[in-house]
Amino acid sequence: MYAIRSKRTHRFFAGVDTHTGIHSSHHLRMDEIPLLFLNEELARIELLMHHMSPSAYDIVKIKLEIEEPISS
């Protein structure tokens, strides 16, 4: 899995706030929990669609570990 992370704040891209204008600083939602993409190409497309500069954002590989529930 892949995610988009800010180089400056190290927070992850979590989506877009459609209630703000595209040029607003609040248009991109950033969070500690990333929005995950299946492959690097999909993350790159998302980066380009939202006019996110590759010099300001990285695409990082995320290792996802799923734990099975403990039955009692």
C-alpha positions as CSV (number, residue, x, y, z in Angstrom):
1,M,0.0,0.0,0.0
2,Y,1.1,3.6,-0.6
3,A,0.3,7.0,0.9
4,I,1.0,10.6,0.2
5,R,3.0,12.5,3.0
6,S,3.9,16.1,3.4
7,K,7.7,16.6,3.4
8,R,7.3,19.6,5.7
9,T,4.9,18.4,8.4
10,H,5.2,14.6,7.8
11,R,1.4,14.3,8.0
12,F,-0.5,12.2,5.5
13,F,-3.0,13.2,2.9
14,A,-6.4,12.2,4.1
15,G,-8.7,13.6,1.4
16,V,-10.1,16.8,0.0
17,D,-12.5,19.3,1.7
18,T,-15.0,20.1,-1.0
19,H,-16.4,23.0,1.0
20,T,-13.3,25.1,0.5
21,G,-11.9,26.6,-2.7
22,I,-9.2,24.7,-4.6
23,H,-6.7,27.5,-3.7
24,S,-7.5,27.5,0.0
25,S,-4.9,26.2,2.4
26,H,-7.6,24.1,3.9
27,H,-8.5,22.3,0.7
28,L,-6.3,19.3,1.4
29,R,-7.0,17.4,4.6
30,M,-3.9,16.1,6.3
31,D,-4.0,13.6,9.2
32,E,-1.9,11.1,11.2
33,I,-3.9,8.3,9.5
34,P,-3.2,8.1,5.8
35,L,-5.5,7.5,2.9
36,L,-4.1,4.3,1.3
37,F,-3.7,3.5,-2.4
38,L,-3.2,0.0,-3.8
39,N,-0.1,1.0,-5.9
40,E,2.3,3.8,-6.4
41,E,0.7,4.8,-9.7
42,L,-2.7,5.5,-8.1
43,A,-1.0,7.6,-5.4
44,R,0.8,9.6,-8.1
45,I,-2.4,10.2,-10.1
46,E,-4.1,11.5,-6.9
47,L,-1.1,13.7,-6.3
48,L,-1.4,15.2,-9.8
49,M,-5.2,15.5,-9.7
50,H,-5.1,17.7,-6.6
51,H,-2.2,19.8,-7.9
52,M,0.1,18.7,-5.1
53,S,3.7,19.5,-5.9
54,P,6.1,16.5,-5.9
55,S,8.7,18.8,-4.3
56,A,6.3,19.3,-1.3
57,Y,4.9,15.7,-1.0
58,D,6.3,12.2,-1.0
59,I,4.7,9.0,-2.0
60,V,5.7,6.5,0.7
61,K,5.2,2.7,1.0
62,I,3.1,1.7,3.9
63,K,3.3,-1.8,5.5
64,L,-0.2,-2.8,6.5
65,E,-0.5,-5.4,9.3
66,I,-3.9,-6.8,10.0
67,E,-4.3,-8.6,13.4
68,E,-6.9,-11.2,13.9
69,P,-9.4,-10.6,16.7
70,I,-8.8,-12.5,19.9
71,S,-11.7,-14.7,20.6
72,S,-12.7,-15.1,24.3
